[in-house]
Amino acid sequence: MIWPCPYNTFTSEEWKQIIDSNPFKITKPVLSPSLTSSLLEATNLHALGFESNFQADDTELSKVATRVFNNMYVDSSKTLLILQE
């Protein structure tokens, strides 16, 4: 959260109370720790310009994340090659 609070209508304590009472507040991580760390590692490698073929565990969400990340990596590499020409 950004401090000081950008909305001066509420004090910091009131804002915390509002957030804590949110019925849509996420109570458990959406992504597993292994998927999160794999995405972080692959993203860092890609940002540094290294080959980064993302691989995660065998869950359905990991398979989708792998397909999406690797497709984005291939697409961005093609775009970079086009821009360099």
Buried (B, 14 or more C-beta within 10 A) or exposed (E): EEEEBEEEEEEEEEBEEEEEEEEEEEEEEEBBEEBBEBBEEBBEBBEEEEEBEBEBEEEEEBEEBBEEBBEEBEEEEEEEEEEEE
